Amino acid sequence: MPSFQEIIFKLKKYWADRGCIIQEPYDIEVGAGTMVSETFLRVLGPKPYSVAYVQPSRRPADGRYGDNPNRLYKHSQLQVILKPSPDDVIEQYLGSLEAIGIDLRAHDIKLEEDNWEAPTLGAWGIGWQVMLDGLEISQFTYFQQCGGIDLDLVPAELTYGLERLTAFLQVKDSVYDIEWAPGYSYGDVRYQDELQYSVYNFEMAEIATLWKLFELHEAEASRLLKAYNPKSSEKKRFPLLPTYDQVLKCSNLFNTLDSRGAISVTERQAVIQRVRKLAVGVANAWVDQQSEQSS
Amino acid sequence: MTLPFLLEIGTEEIPDWMIPTALENLRMLFEKTGIPHESVQLDATPRRLVLRAEGLPERQPDSEERVMGPAKAAPAQAVAGFARKQGIPVESLTIEVTPKGEYYSFLKKVAGRRSKDILAEALPNVILQIYFPKTMYWTGKGGPRFIRPIRWIVALLGEDIVPFELAGVRSGALTSGHRRLGAREIVITIPEYERRLRDHYVILSAEERRRKITEEMAGVKIKPDPALLETLVYITEFPTPITGSFDTQFLELPEEVLVTVMRHHQKYFSVEDSEGKLAPQFVAVMNIDADREGFVRRGNERVLRARFNDARFFWETDQKKKLADRIDDLRAVTFLKDLKEQGSYHDKIERMVALLGDDAHAVRAARLCKCDLTTELVKEFTELQGVVGGLYARVQGEPEPVWQAIYDHYKPESMEDAIPRHRTGQLVSLADKVDTLRSCFGVGLIPTGSKDPYALRRAAQGVVRILVEGKVDLPIRSLLGDNPQLIEFVEDRVRFYFRDIRGFKYDEVNAAMAAGWNDLKDLEARLIRVQRLRPTADFEPLAAAFKRIKNILRQASFTGGVTLDPALLEAGPERDLHHEAQALAGQPIEGAISRLRPKVDLFFDKVLVNAPDERIRQNRLMLLYTLSQEFSRVADFSEIVTNS
């Protein structure tokens, strides 16, 4: 029975063997692996790029104080981007499941329609949720647009829910009972995170402070975006990646404010639009900046 | 000699619900190529769309085409040039006499094209033109679009490959088996095709897959669910049902919740015991041949247990805050953002309450009916909105009419769905739907073509059905307010309902609606009367007469306002008609019609409406006007399309 970390090792190795760059998690809090620039910005433009990384994904509203056996404030996604997607991409994906010990002749695997959309990123794609014996273990998406831009090469995004997959393989009903490493359960490693972040997000986060932070990060991102000049000869050294970090900060603050119940009806759409505007702005600038570089 | 044809479009998994339509589309596009054939058969699995045809000719018949050349008077050089261009000696040209003069011409024999060539040219477009609701590109920007990537294509005419290339895929004679139980590449011939697939765990025929599922779960009493069966048929290539079970303790949860989890989230059939009650079992349909080790059953049982545990956790958590205590929370839940400050569900229920007036139960239900939107259970299982509110209201001691009204207030959700069972529920449902319609139309969110994101057609249809089938005594026009676009929109739904759903003839619907449609249950009663009257002998002639009256009045631009003077009526047919009309006034049309008809006929036979004397003319017009007013209360019979 592979441990949580062994499953991660095996999957990383599997994808490394198929030409993926293995990255470590990005060091800014995000709601999904897609938001990391390794996906969000790298899928743009005409350059092939394949990468895999495990990204801790934070969803403040999903926190349950460590009480719910299946729901987590922070879960781990293995994010794989194959740009462009190879013709046998589904075969490769199924192979990765076999690589972690799932015999697909004895298990029921189905690809069920599920198109993905992230309004704050101006991104959407066509794809499936992958069901294994009735359990959703992955999301499979052919990206079509990102930052409101049609993609030159169509990347396949494979997202594995690592806790679920491990619970499945280890036959555990609670995610806290899965073995992370020999002698250590998931609960040993992560319970405190779940409890304390739930308390913070739902009870103690200072709404006024979060708003202030949101506005600071937003202002910084806007300021930088305005300073980007497509005609400048210096544009190649312009700090778009740090600009995008500011957008990620906004996104997480928005999620935290939301879980705190601090965003009203009328505000909600408007705030989503504010974040989207920044994300789309960075995406467009990035395409411009990178295209110049290749010529 | 004729040939069989096989086209298999091999793709990644196509959404099940799109497949039947896509196949019909494929048939139509194939027919459009114009290649003769004796029969067409269509099949599909999630990974292949297949068209087989029998009896294609090897080539089209040869034909002849007359090519016109220069005029007879043209210089010899031009004539020689023409002959050279056609590749024939000048002597082979003939002279053709046309209305424009005499010309050299040449009867060109055109060899019939080979079907293989026609197909090779046409098939890429046939494939790419198949309609799907949402398509994607996968080979790069500007590349071909299809529902999912095309990975292989089989195109055979007889024993030959029909050669073409699409999205980088070359057509060939290689198919692909089940993803894990079959081979990835299988050489096939047309006669062997279906059997070879079967060897590789692909059952090509949907009918056969359906039968396999049904037969193999015959030992269990499932709740019939044809839509789910159809889904399962089209998400599998080799379906095999298995039965699993769950802990009886979960049966304490409402059946609605359990069934929704199984049906919508897991695609399981629910199982009933011998008394028709929900049993702690389910049937899942796998896409493999067997579950020898029990992995799949245990896996599905574990998933279901987790889902049920979640549902129970939500159910218990939600009970900690009563629905009534959640009303204020609705201020933070958006109903329609375009309404700005009036856009929350709290605002919506206030408007519903205002519409409902002083019916205490209905008002109570309206206030509570949206509160379940703030519960965990509905956040998880949105399709149970309303139902969950109803169940909570029952547990929380709300009177039966109130909780049932909450439970039912989204009904009817489709044409097949029932309307709310009791009057209170009907009123709350009406108020909800009417508010949605008025709100959306008020801010210009009006459905166009196939775009109806707020499901306003369904809402309007629900309003119509509740008023008619619930026999609710409410004038629809006063519910709708005075937005002309909304009135027209709903009028359309009324027409659609009586015509397409209830099967009344379109002219009967027009006739009855022309006499008013504010009271829908009255409209229904009138339509039934018109329908019964229609086959009677005097009906159509009278309808024709009314059409004539209407035309006369229109031509004279006559709209009443004259006092009928009996003294001016001519003795005979005119006076008789007047007397008959007076005698019949206020009587049911059924009895009046046979007496009225001969008088009307005679009137038109003998009397000239356009009398030279203006007073007489006006009087006659008034007689006809009164007649059409008096006898058009059930329906405007001039709208009836008659054979005469």
Contacts between the chains, C-beta under 8 A, distances in Angstrom:
chain1	res1	chain2	res2	distance
A	68	B	310	7.5
A	68	B	313	6.7
A	69	B	306	6.9
A	69	B	309	7.0
A	70	B	306	5.3
A	70	B	309	8.0
A	70	B	310	6.6
A	71	B	310	7.8
A	84	B	140	6.8
A	85	B	138	6.8
A	87	B	149	7.8
A	87	B	151	6.5
A	90	B	12	6.0
A	90	B	179	7.7
A	91	B	184	7.7
A	94	B	179	6.8
A	94	B	180	7.3
A	104	B	179	7.7
A	104	B	180	4.5
A	105	B	180	5.2
A	105	B	181	6.2
A	105	B	288	6.9
A	106	B	288	7.6
A	106	B	291	7.7
A	106	B	292	6.7
A	106	B	293	5.7
A	106	B	295	5.5
A	106	B	296	7.7
A	107	B	288	7.7
A	107	B	295	5.6
A	107	B	296	6.2
A	107	B	299	7.1
A	108	B	284	7.8
A	108	B	286	4.0
A	108	B	287	5.8
A	108	B	288	5.7
A	108	B	291	7.8
A	108	B	296	4.7
A	108	B	299	7.8
A	109	B	179	7.5
A	109	B	180	7.4
A	109	B	287	7.2
A	110	B	13	8.0
A	110	B	235	5.9
A	110	B	236	7.7
A	110	B	287	5.7
A	111	B	12	7.4
A	111	B	13	4.1
A	111	B	46	7.6
A	112	B	13	7.9
A	112	B	235	6.6
A	113	B	13	7.8
A	113	B	15	3.8
A	113	B	16	7.5
A	115	B	134	7.2
A	125	B	136	7.9
A	126	B	134	7.1
A	126	B	136	4.0
A	126	B	148	7.3
A	128	B	13	6.2
A	132	B	299	7.2
A	133	B	295	6.6
A	133	B	296	5.0
A	133	B	298	7.9
A	133	B	299	2.8
A	133	B	300	5.5
A	133	B	303	7.1
A	134	B	266	5.5
A	134	B	268	8.0
A	134	B	284	6.3
A	134	B	299	6.1
A	134	B	300	4.0
A	134	B	303	4.3
A	134	B	304	7.2
A	135	B	299	6.5
A	135	B	302	7.7
A	135	B	303	4.7
A	142	B	136	5.8
A	142	B	138	5.9
A	142	B	149	7.6
A	144	B	136	6.0
A	144	B	137	7.1
A	150	B	141	5.5
A	151	B	141	6.6
A	152	B	140	6.3
A	152	B	141	4.9
A	153	B	140	5.5
A	153	B	141	7.8
A	154	B	136	7.8
A	154	B	137	6.3
A	154	B	138	4.9
A	154	B	139	7.3
A	154	B	140	6.4
A	168	B	299	6.9
A	171	B	298	7.9
A	171	B	302	7.5
A	173	B	302	6.6
A	173	B	305	6.9
A	173	B	306	6.7
A	261	B	332	7.3
A	264	B	331	7.9
A	264	B	332	5.9
A	265	B	331	7.3
A	265	B	332	5.8
A	265	B	333	6.9
A	265	B	334	4.6
A	265	B	337	7.2
A	265	B	343	6.1
A	265	B	344	5.1
A	266	B	337	7.2
A	266	B	340	6.8
A	266	B	341	7.4
A	266	B	343	7.0
A	268	B	334	7.0
A	269	B	334	7.8
A	269	B	337	5.4
